[in-house]
Amino acid sequence: MNSEKKLLDMKQLNVSFWTENGRVTKRPFKTEGDYAYGPGVIDMKGSHVTTYYAIKALIESEEEAYKDIVLILNSDEEIGSVGSRPLIEEVAKDKKYSLILEPAQKGNLVSRRKGGGKYFLKVTGIAAHAGMNPESGISAIEELAGKILQLHQLARHEEGLYVNVGVIKGGTSVNTIAPFAEAAIDVRIDTEEQGIAIDQAIKVVTSRSDVPGTTLELTGKITRPAWELTEEAEKLIEKIVEEGDKLGLTLKHEKSGGGSDGNLTSHLGVPTVDGMGPNGGGAHSESEFLYIPSLTERTLLLANVLKKLTK
């Protein structure tokens, strides 16, 4: 393949990020040497670039590989692919391989990921004036506070099971007994068995109130199954590593604590490899960065891997 002539020139990037009010945000796009900084540069805009140009290079080089590709771009991956999961599973179920274009941390491929889910707990109490008639009120915040402690105690970090109440809100004013409170709960698992067990444990904890007069409502579930490394996926990794060697790239694979759509395709039994995107880090933070030379490297890697797999 005439590789780099058919790939983009990344030296002429000129992008700005704007707020709804038309003003530049505090994190506008910028480049410094070999690095680009800005919201989403590595998670996932860089991967869109490499995917587009890898397929474009195959088409322009008259390689037949592009005809065997099914590409899914979904907009709800960060919240668990809740809406796109049925589409992903329907498309992936009869495919030979699944390549996930999430960014590469330190250049490594991803061969396993934690599964997980999100739960939402609503507590209802009774409002009352905190000074005039506090005995008439029932605090939803008091009930939620106890539940948070119980939920965190369900975690087994040494076994790879994490439970985190990451967002809470409640009450109406400082001098009012809180009539409502809410919590968002994040769960991470290493195995399918852990997912079944923690789902049941959370339901048990939230099935009863400890503060008499409060009521609880739990919604949510395990949205991503745990992704465990299979023999077939190891063979796929070997093929990718071979193509990386030809480009002078030393590729390793690792486990990630975050979930992705690879959890879904792997759960279907499709050999899956993630981390095929460009290199960078700091996702979801003000320091998010992209290593610009990796755009060309990962575009070439993806194009060559696609050619190899179709043969």
Secondary structure, DSSP 8 states (H G I E B T S, - for coil): --TGGGS--GGG-----B-TTS-B-SS--EEETTEEESTTIIIIIHHHHHHHHHHHHHHHTT-GGGGG------S-GGGTSTTTHHHHHHHHTT-S-EE----EETT-EEEEE-EEEEEEEEEE-B-EETTT-GGG-B-HHHHHHHHHHHHHTT-BGGGTBEEEEEEEEE-S-TTEE-SEEEEEEEEEESSHHHHHHHHHHHHHHTTS-SSTT-EEEEEEEEEE--B---HHHHHHHHHHHHHHHHTT----EEEESS--THHHHHHTT--EEB--S-EEE-TTSTT-EEETHHHHHHHHHHHHHHHHHH-
